[in-house]
Amino acid sequence: MKVLFYGLTLFCLAFFVHLAVWRYCIPNNRKKMLIQIFIGTLAIGILALWEKIHFITIFGLDSYVNLPEMIHLSLFFLSLTITYFVIYNAMVIGSVTNTIITCIMDTGLNGLDKHALEQRMRDELLLRIKCLINDKIIYDNSGRYFLTSKGILYLRIVRFYRKLMNYTDEIG
């Protein structure tokens, strides 16, 4: 019960710190800042719970957490964090499918002209390229794009996963 309660409490605390920071000023390197917020919250939370403060009880739970509980708590928190990062990326960056559906929905009963959708998708592509450059996955050298070492690693992981899952349409 302690692992669930403290894990959810730390995760909610990290989320609210994330929300407060983004409300104040959205950082340039969002992913790095998210990692710092969530891992920092976990580290501070573990240090706070590691102290043997037996006189503090919350909902009948003492604040002391032993080593196996600490490991379990960390794994639980990290699982929630990774899941949140995936959802965050989908919500912020979006997907091609979401972009298409949103464009069509915004036009209402009139429908969306094919050429207008194609232009919107070109704009979306340029935005995605800027994100890849900001995340240091690709770089621009005299008008030509190249993968960074981070981009190569990312592509290797994606290719390995797709091969593992027996997807036939290859990326890259």
Backbone as numpy.savetxt, mean C-alpha at the origin, in Angstrom:
# Nx Ny Nz CAx CAy CAz Cx Cy Cz
-6.54 -13.20 22.83 -7.36 -12.00 22.83 -6.49 -10.74 22.83
-5.35 -10.80 23.59 -4.47 -9.64 23.65 -3.90 -9.32 22.27
-3.49 -10.35 21.54 -2.89 -10.16 20.22 -3.88 -9.45 19.29
-5.12 -9.93 19.28 -6.14 -9.32 18.44 -6.39 -7.87 18.84
-6.59 -7.65 20.12 -6.91 -6.30 20.60 -5.76 -5.33 20.34
-4.56 -5.69 20.76 -3.43 -4.77 20.59 -3.02 -4.65 19.12
-3.15 -5.71 18.36 -2.84 -5.64 16.93 -3.77 -4.68 16.20
-5.07 -4.81 16.45 -6.04 -3.91 15.83 -5.87 -2.47 16.33
-5.57 -2.33 17.62 -5.37 -0.99 18.17 -4.17 -0.31 17.52
-3.05 -1.03 17.40 -1.86 -0.46 16.75 -2.13 -0.15 15.29
-2.84 -1.04 14.61 -3.15 -0.80 13.20 -4.02 0.45 13.04
-5.05 0.57 13.87 -5.92 1.76 13.81 -5.13 3.02 14.14
-4.23 2.94 15.10 -3.40 4.08 15.44 -2.53 4.49 14.24
-1.91 3.50 13.59 -1.08 3.78 12.41 -1.93 4.39 11.30
-3.14 3.86 11.12 -4.02 4.40 10.08 -4.37 5.86 10.36
-4.67 6.18 11.63 -5.03 7.56 11.95 -3.83 8.50 11.86
-2.64 8.01 12.15 -1.43 8.82 11.93 -1.29 9.07 10.43
-1.47 8.02 9.64 -1.40 8.13 8.18 -2.42 9.16 7.70
-3.64 9.07 8.18 -4.70 10.01 7.79 -4.34 11.44 8.18
-3.81 11.63 9.38 -3.45 12.97 9.83 -2.32 13.56 8.98
-1.32 12.75 8.66 -0.21 13.23 7.84 -0.71 13.61 6.45
-1.55 12.77 5.85 -2.06 13.05 4.50 -2.98 14.27 4.49
-3.71 14.49 5.58 -4.58 15.68 5.66 -3.75 16.94 5.75
-2.62 16.85 6.43 -1.74 18.01 6.59 -0.99 18.28 5.28
-0.34 17.27 4.74 0.45 17.44 3.52 0.77 16.06 2.96
0.36 15.81 1.74 0.66 14.52 1.11 2.14 14.49 0.73
2.88 13.52 1.25 4.33 13.48 0.98 4.64 13.11 -0.47
5.82 13.48 -0.93 6.24 13.15 -2.29 6.42 11.64 -2.47
7.09 11.01 -1.52 7.30 9.57 -1.58 6.30 8.89 -0.63
5.12 8.66 -1.14 4.01 8.15 -0.31 4.29 6.77 0.26
4.81 5.88 -0.57 5.05 4.51 -0.11 6.07 4.47 1.02
7.14 5.23 0.86 8.17 5.26 1.90 7.59 5.80 3.20
6.79 6.86 3.11 6.19 7.44 4.30 5.20 6.46 4.95
4.42 5.75 4.14 3.50 4.76 4.70 4.26 3.68 5.46
5.34 3.20 4.88 6.14 2.17 5.55 6.68 2.71 6.87
7.19 3.94 6.85 7.72 4.53 8.08 6.65 4.68 9.14
5.47 5.12 8.75 4.38 5.29 9.72 3.98 3.95 10.32
3.74 2.96 9.49 3.23 1.68 10.00 4.29 0.90 10.77
5.52 0.85 10.25 6.57 0.13 10.97 6.95 0.88 12.24
6.97 2.21 12.16 7.25 3.01 13.35 6.20 2.81 14.43
4.94 2.75 14.04 3.87 2.50 15.00 4.02 1.14 15.64
4.36 0.14 14.83 4.56 -1.22 15.38 5.72 -1.21 16.37
6.83 -0.59 16.00 8.01 -0.57 16.87 7.71 0.13 18.20
7.06 1.29 18.13 6.72 2.03 19.35 5.72 1.23 20.19
4.75 0.62 19.51 3.77 -0.19 20.23 4.40 -1.38 20.92
5.32 -2.04 20.25 5.99 -3.20 20.87 6.82 -2.76 22.07
7.53 -1.64 21.91 8.30 -1.14 23.05 7.40 -0.80 24.23
6.26 -0.20 23.94 5.32 0.16 25.01 4.74 -1.09 25.68
4.44 -2.10 24.88 3.86 -3.32 25.44 4.91 -4.22 26.10
6.16 -4.05 25.70 7.23 -4.89 26.24 7.49 -4.56 27.71
7.29 -3.31 28.07 7.49 -2.90 29.46 6.50 -3.66 30.35
6.95 -4.08 31.49 6.11 -4.86 32.40 5.32 -3.91 33.31
4.29 -3.33 32.73 3.43 -2.41 33.48 2.19 -3.20 33.88
2.31 -3.93 34.98 1.23 -4.84 35.38 0.02 -4.13 35.98
0.20 -2.90 36.42 -0.93 -2.24 37.06 -1.90 -1.63 36.05
-1.55 -1.62 34.77 -2.45 -1.07 33.76 -3.22 -2.23 33.13
-4.52 -2.12 33.14 -5.36 -3.11 32.46 -6.34 -2.37 31.57
-6.55 -2.92 30.38 -7.50 -2.35 29.43 -8.49 -3.46 29.08
-9.75 -3.25 29.36 -10.79 -4.24 29.10 -10.42 -5.59 29.71
-9.80 -5.58 30.86 -9.43 -6.81 31.54 -8.15 -7.43 31.02
-7.47 -6.80 30.08 -6.21 -7.31 29.54 -5.06 -6.52 30.15
-4.07 -7.23 30.69 -2.91 -6.49 31.17 -2.06 -6.07 29.98
-1.24 -5.05 30.19 -0.50 -4.48 29.07 0.78 -5.25 28.76
1.16 -6.18 29.60 2.39 -6.93 29.34 2.14 -7.99 28.26
3.05 -8.06 27.30 2.96 -9.04 26.23 4.29 -9.80 26.21
4.23 -11.14 26.31 5.46 -11.93 26.31 5.98 -12.13 24.88
7.13 -12.76 24.74 7.79 -12.87 23.44 6.94 -13.60 22.40
6.35 -14.77 22.69 5.51 -15.41 21.67 4.32 -14.55 21.25
3.72 -13.86 22.21 2.62 -12.95 21.88 3.11 -11.77 21.04
4.32 -11.31 21.34 4.91 -10.20 20.59 5.13 -10.60 19.13
5.64 -11.79 18.91 5.86 -12.28 17.54 4.52 -12.42 16.83
3.55 -13.01 17.50 2.22 -13.18 16.92 1.59 -11.83 16.61
1.71 -10.89 17.54 1.19 -9.54 17.35 1.84 -8.87 16.14
3.16 -9.01 16.01 3.88 -8.41 14.89 3.43 -9.00 13.56
3.30 -10.32 13.51 2.86 -10.97 12.27 1.43 -10.55 11.91
0.57 -10.46 12.90 -0.81 -10.03 12.67 -0.83 -8.60 12.14
-0.08 -7.70 12.79 -0.02 -6.30 12.38 0.55 -6.19 10.97
1.62 -6.91 10.68 2.23 -6.84 9.35 1.29 -7.39 8.27
0.52 -8.41 8.61 -0.47 -8.94 7.66 -1.52 -7.88 7.34
-2.01 -7.21 8.36 -2.98 -6.13 8.14 -2.36 -5.01 7.32
-1.11 -4.69 7.62 -0.42 -3.59 6.93 -0.23 -3.90 5.46
0.22 -5.10 5.14 0.43 -5.48 3.74 -0.90 -5.45 2.99
-1.94 -5.95 3.60 -3.27 -5.92 2.98 -3.70 -4.47 2.74
-3.45 -3.61 3.71 -3.80 -2.20 3.55 -3.01 -1.56 2.42
-1.73 -1.88 2.29 -0.91 -1.31 1.22 -1.45 -1.69 -0.15
-1.90 -2.92 -0.29 -2.47 -3.36 -1.57 -3.74 -2.57 -1.87
-4.60 -2.44 -0.87 -5.84 -1.69 -1.05 -5.53 -0.22 -1.32
-4.57 0.34 -0.60 -4.19 1.74 -0.78 -3.73 1.98 -2.22
-2.87 1.11 -2.74 -2.40 1.27 -4.11 -3.55 1.19 -5.11
-4.47 0.28 -4.89 -5.60 0.14 -5.80 -6.50 1.38 -5.75
-6.66 1.95 -4.57 -7.53 3.12 -4.43 -6.87 4.39 -4.95
-5.59 4.56 -4.68 -4.91 5.78 -5.07 -4.52 5.75 -6.54
-3.80 4.73 -6.93 -3.35 4.63 -8.31 -4.48 4.13 -9.20
-5.29 3.26 -8.66 -6.39 2.72 -9.43 -5.94 1.64 -10.39
-6.85 1.17 -11.16 -6.55 0.17 -12.17 -7.14 0.64 -13.49
-6.72 0.03 -14.55 -7.24 0.39 -15.87 -8.75 0.15 -15.89
-9.17 -0.96 -15.34 -10.60 -1.28 -15.31 -11.37 -0.21 -14.55
-10.88 0.20 -13.38 -11.56 1.25 -12.61 -11.63 2.56 -13.39
-10.55 2.90 -14.09 -10.53 4.13 -14.87 -11.58 4.09 -15.97
-11.64 3.00 -16.69 -12.62 2.85 -17.78 -14.04 2.94 -17.23
-14.32 2.20 -16.18 -15.67 2.18 -15.61 -16.04 3.56 -15.09
-15.12 4.24 -14.41 -15.39 5.58 -13.88 -15.67 6.56 -15.00
-14.87 6.51 -16.07 -15.09 7.41 -17.21 -16.47 7.20 -17.81
-16.87 5.98 -17.99 -18.17 5.67 -18.58 -19.29 6.09 -17.62
-19.11 5.83 -16.33 -20.13 6.19 -15.35 -20.32 7.71 -15.29
-19.23 8.47 -15.39 -19.30 9.93 -15.29 -20.11 10.55 -16.44
-20.22 9.85 -17.55 -20.98 10.41 -18.68 -22.47 10.17 -18.54
-22.85 9.32 -17.61 -24.28 9.07 -17.38 -24.93 8.31 -18.52
-26.16 8.73 -18.85 -26.95 8.04 -19.87 -26.45 8.30 -21.29
-25.61 9.29 -21.47 -25.11 9.63 -22.80 -24.08 8.64 -23.33
-23.46 7.89 -22.45 -22.40 6.99 -22.88 -21.13 7.76 -23.13
-20.06 7.05 -23.41 -18.76 7.67 -23.61 -18.27 7.44 -25.02
-17.89 8.51 -25.68 -17.34 8.43 -27.02 -16.02 7.67 -26.98
-15.84 6.80 -27.94 -14.64 5.96 -28.01 -13.36 6.80 -28.02
-13.35 7.89 -28.76 -12.16 8.73 -28.86 -11.87 9.45 -27.54
-12.92 9.84 -26.84 -12.73 10.47 -25.53 -12.12 9.49 -24.53
-12.57 8.23 -24.59 -11.99 7.21 -23.71 -10.53 6.96 -24.07
-10.22 6.90 -25.35 -8.83 6.69 -25.77 -7.94 7.83 -25.28
-8.42 9.07 -25.36 -7.64 10.21 -24.86 -7.44 10.11 -23.36
-8.49 9.74 -22.65 -8.40 9.59 -21.19 -7.39 8.51 -20.83
-7.37 7.43 -21.59 -6.43 6.34 -21.31 -5.00 6.80 -21.61
-4.80 7.65 -22.59 -3.46 8.20 -22.86 -3.01 9.05 -21.67
-3.92 9.88 -21.16 -3.61 10.71 -20.00 -3.28 9.83 -18.79
-4.05 8.76 -18.62 -3.83 7.82 -17.52 -2.46 7.16 -17.65
-2.08 6.81 -18.86 -0.77 6.19 -19.10 0.35 7.15 -18.71
0.23 8.42 -19.08 1.25 9.41 -18.71 1.35 9.56 -17.20
0.21 9.54 -16.52 0.21 9.63 -15.07 0.90 8.42 -14.45
0.64 7.24 -14.99 1.27 6.02 -14.47 2.78 6.05 -14.71
3.20 6.57 -15.84 4.63 6.69 -16.12 5.29 7.61 -15.10
4.63 8.73 -14.78 5.17 9.64 -13.76 5.29 8.94 -12.41
4.30 8.12 -12.07 4.34 7.38 -10.80 5.51 6.40 -10.79
5.73 5.71 -11.91 6.84 4.76 -12.00 8.19 5.47 -11.87
8.29 6.66 -12.43 9.52 7.44 -12.31 9.70 7.90 -10.86
8.63 8.39 -10.23 8.70 8.82 -8.82 9.06 7.68 -7.89
8.57 6.49 -8.20 8.86 5.32 -7.36 10.19 4.68 -7.71
10.92 5.28 -8.67 12.24 4.81 -9.09 12.21 3.37 -9.62
11.15 3.06 -10.37 11.05 1.77 -11.04 11.57 1.91 -12.47
11.34 3.08 -13.05 11.90 3.39 -14.37 12.54 4.77 -14.29
13.36 5.08 -15.30 13.91 6.43 -15.41 13.95 6.83 -16.87
13.94 8.14 -17.08 13.94 8.73 -18.41 15.35 9.19 -18.72
15.90 8.69 -19.82 17.23 9.12 -20.27 17.11 9.60 -21.70
17.06 10.91 -21.86 16.97 11.55 -23.19 15.75 11.06 -23.97
14.62 10.97 -23.30 13.39 10.59 -23.99 13.19 9.09 -24.15
14.05 8.29 -23.54 13.90 6.83 -23.58 13.78 6.34 -22.14
12.87 5.41 -21.93 12.64 4.88 -20.59 13.45 3.60 -20.40
14.02 3.47 -19.20 14.80 2.30 -18.83 14.36 1.83 -17.45
14.51 0.53 -17.21 14.21 -0.01 -15.89 15.38 0.26 -14.95
15.06 0.57 -13.70 16.08 0.65 -12.66 16.28 -0.76 -12.12
17.23 -0.94 -11.22 17.42 -2.25 -10.60 16.16 -2.64 -9.82
15.51 -1.67 -9.23 14.25 -1.92 -8.52 13.17 -2.40 -9.50
13.14 -1.80 -10.70 12.17 -2.21 -11.72 12.44 -3.60 -12.23
13.72 -3.93 -12.39 14.08 -5.28 -12.85 13.67 -6.31 -11.81
13.92 -6.02 -10.54 13.52 -6.95 -9.47 12.01 -7.12 -9.46
11.29 -6.01 -9.57 9.82 -6.05 -9.60 9.33 -6.94 -10.74
9.89 -6.75 -11.94 9.46 -7.52 -13.09 9.79 -9.00 -12.92
10.94 -9.31 -12.34 11.30 -10.72 -12.09 10.31 -11.38 -11.14
9.92 -10.64 -10.10 8.94 -11.19 -9.15 7.60 -11.43 -9.84
7.16 -10.46 -10.65 5.88 -10.59 -11.36 5.94 -11.77 -12.33
7.03 -11.87 -13.08 7.18 -12.98 -14.04 7.21 -14.33 -13.32
7.93 -14.40 -12.21 7.98 -15.64 -11.44 6.59 -16.04 -10.97
5.85 -15.08 -10.43 4.50 -15.35 -9.95 3.60 -15.81 -11.08
3.65 -15.12 -12.21 2.80 -15.47 -13.35 3.15 -16.86 -13.87
4.44 -17.20 -13.88 4.85 -18.54 -14.30 4.37 -19.58 -13.29
4.49 -19.26 -12.01 4.03 -20.14 -10.96 2.53 -20.42 -11.07
1.77 -19.38 -11.42 0.32 -19.50 -11.54 -0.11 -20.00 -12.91
0.86 -20.27 -13.79 0.62 -20.80 -15.13 -0.19 -19.85 -16.01
0.07 -18.52 -15.88 -0.54 -17.57 -16.79 0.21 -17.62 -18.10
-0.52 -17.65 -19.20 0.11 -17.80 -20.51 0.45 -16.47 -21.16
-0.32 -15.42 -20.88 -0.01 -14.12 -21.48 1.11 -13.46 -20.68
2.27 -13.36 -21.30 3.47 -12.88 -20.62 3.50 -11.35 -20.57
4.04 -10.85 -19.48 4.24 -9.41 -19.32 5.69 -9.12 -19.70
5.88 -8.05 -20.45 7.23 -7.59 -20.77 7.90 -8.39 -21.78
